[in-house]
Amino acid sequence: MGDFYQNGIVTTLHNLSRRPLEDIERELVAFSQRRPLALVLPCLYSELQGEAMPRILEHLCKVPYLEEIIIGLDRADEGQYREALHFFSALPQRHRVLWNDGPRLRAIDAELKQESLSPREPGKGRNVWFCLGYVLASGACESVALHDCDIVTYDRELLARLIYPVANPNFNYEFCKGYYARVANGKINGRVSRLLVTPLLRALKKVLGHLDFLDYLDSYRYPLAGEFSFRKDVINDIRIPSDWGLEIGVLSEMKRNYSTNRLCQVDIADVYDHKHQDLSADNDDAGLSKMSIDITKALFRKLATQGIVFNQETFRTIKACYFRIALDFVETYRNDAEINGLALDVHHEEQAVELFAKNIMKAGEYFLEHPMEAPFIPSWNRVISAFPSVLTQLYDAVDADMREYAVL
Ligand SMILES: O=C(O)[C@H](O)COP(=O)(O)O
């Protein structure tokens, strides 16, 4: 059991009592009468064959309070889409599988492209964006949870705790972010979160001085968690990055759109493990290397929108400051691992820090060289204003796909 410390600007909802799941679910069933609940799953076809997704499906089949499950399926051809429909047909809840690469959704995408309103890059951000559009189109639910599809330690308690803060009608939260200890198999994981995001935020505070925005981001215990929940109206007015900047982008948009007492974070799991990507130190376009560049770019861009002026010298100072702070964190985590009898490879940790330091410079250079580039996907508000029938088209296209390709 953890402590009850409130460490930052947003409320933290802890796990203080190990409340039985059945108890929470009973409440959620009652809440769902007033606020129908949905789940969004951004998913790659390849994940259906991994070890996580079959387990997730098994757990979801037992969830008694969901009105609708919306699955965004990426990188699937026709046969794979059919297979996915078959896979998800086990769900007892109403569910819809968005075939993002199928001809119908591609046609909608092409139409949006004419007005430069479609996501430019493929990726999780794009997938999530289409799913959120579907939530609006369906209009069936009031509150929505979203989680990754590579969680190998999945338990349906994670979903119950994640959605609770936006499901309970007595609470006033618009948005809730999940957090957990990413510790598994005797190891402390979460390299980008621990070794890039937190030390970089601390370095930015030192170099740029006090900024509410930085304190705000720093108060999330796991800013990169792919698990969050929100009220439906949040969707209309967010501009999210299509790349790995998605999580930081969503947090930034919440701060811009809401007062911080409408935002919270919740402890969703004692253990959490997922598919680990390679560091990919030699390839800016892969693995944690790409992730660190995308995240850092998203941070710089958001800071620029707050009036911060960057130049080469600022980036050099940020990098130097980051490097020192990150190395101190390696020591902190080594000790935390040791007292807990966990493993932590100091050499690998420092290799990651060296790569992230380089990537901070790369992200900075990229930012300076591409002043007009912003990989943010337009808000649904804007898209609807340009294409008033887009939600109906999306809704009908998904229905038509499911009818045409379902294996009956
Ligand atoms: O959250 C993170 O830091 C990244 O997703 C990397 O996680 P990992 O080190 O657990 O693979």
The ligand as an SDF file (V2000), in Angstrom:
LIG
                    3D

 11 10  0  0  0  0  0  0  0  0999 V2000
    7.1850    4.6150  -20.5010 O   0  0  0  0  0  0  0  0  0  0  0  0
    8.3190    4.5720  -20.9590 C   0  0  0  0  0  0  0  0  0  0  0  0
    9.2760    5.1000  -20.3970 O   0  0  0  0  0  0  0  0  0  0  0  0
    8.5360    3.9230  -22.3020 C   0  0  0  0  0  0  0  0  0  0  0  0
    7.3140    3.4190  -22.7610 O   0  0  0  0  0  0  0  0  0  0  0  0
    9.5850    2.8290  -22.2380 C   0  0  0  0  0  0  0  0  0  0  0  0
    9.2200    1.8690  -21.3120 O   0  0  0  0  0  0  0  0  0  0  0  0
   10.1160    0.5730  -20.9710 P   0  0  0  0  0  0  0  0  0  0  0  0
   11.4750    1.0170  -20.5260 O   0  0  0  0  0  0  0  0  0  0  0  0
    9.3200   -0.0660  -19.8360 O   0  0  0  0  0  0  0  0  0  0  0  0
   10.1640   -0.3040  -22.1780 O   0  0  0  0  0  0  0  0  0  0  0  0
  1  2  2  0
  2  3  1  0
  2  4  1  0
  4  5  1  0
  4  6  1  0
  6  7  1  0
  7  8  1  0
  8  9  2  0
  8 10  1  0
  8 11  1  0
M  END
$$$$
